[in-house]
């Protein structure tokens, strides 16, 4: 079985944490040298409410909460 590109996407620059939602789609937490972070879900397209203004200590919780609820995967059905 081939995995969806949303399950194992290419790692973005600045990847700090990679979580997976309930069906395996990746949720990436990225950041920069200034300590600003954001998360993006490869399953449903949801992202941080305040991109590039969140800090890792707070965004880790919101990204994990999203991962525990999200069931989207964008799998191509053939």
N, C-alpha and C positions, 0 to 999 in steps of 0.2 A: 504494500500500500504506500502510495506517495503522500507525503505530508503537504499540507497546504502551505503556500508561501507566507500566509499570515500566522502560521504556527512557528515557523523557523525563518523569519525575515533576516535579511542582512543586518548585522549590528550597526546602528547609527553611530556617528561620532559622538563622543561624550557619554556613552552608555554607562550608567551607574548600577542599575538594577533591571533585571528582566523577570517579570512575573508572567503567569499564564492564567487565563480565565477558566471557567468551568468546562469549556470544550477544547482548551488547548491553545487558543489564540494568544499571541504574545502581547504583553503590555510593557512598554519600555519607559523607564525613567531615565532622562538624560539631564546633563548639567554642564556648567562651564566653570572656569577658574574663579568667577565672582561668586560662586555658590548658588546661583540661580538655577532652578530645576523645573522640569515639566514632565508630564506623563502623557503617553499616546497609546490608545488601544488599537491594535491591528485587527480586532474582531468587529467592533461596531463603529469605530471611527471617533469615539468619544475622546476627549482630552482634558487637560487641566482647565479649571475655570479661569485661572489667571496665568496663562502661559508666561514663562520667563520671570515671574514675580514670586513664585513659590520657593520655599526653602526645603531642602531634603528632609529635615526632621518632621515637617508637616505633610509634605507630599507623599511620603512613604505610606502613611496611613490612608490617605484618600485613594491612592493607586491600588492598594491592597483591598480596600473596601469595594472598589469597582470590580476588581478581579473576582472577588467572591460572589458577586451578583450577576456578572455579564455572561451570557450564553451565546453570543454572536460569534460567527467564525468566518463568514464570507467564503465558505467552501464551494467550489464549483461542482455542481451535481451533473453527472453525465449518464 
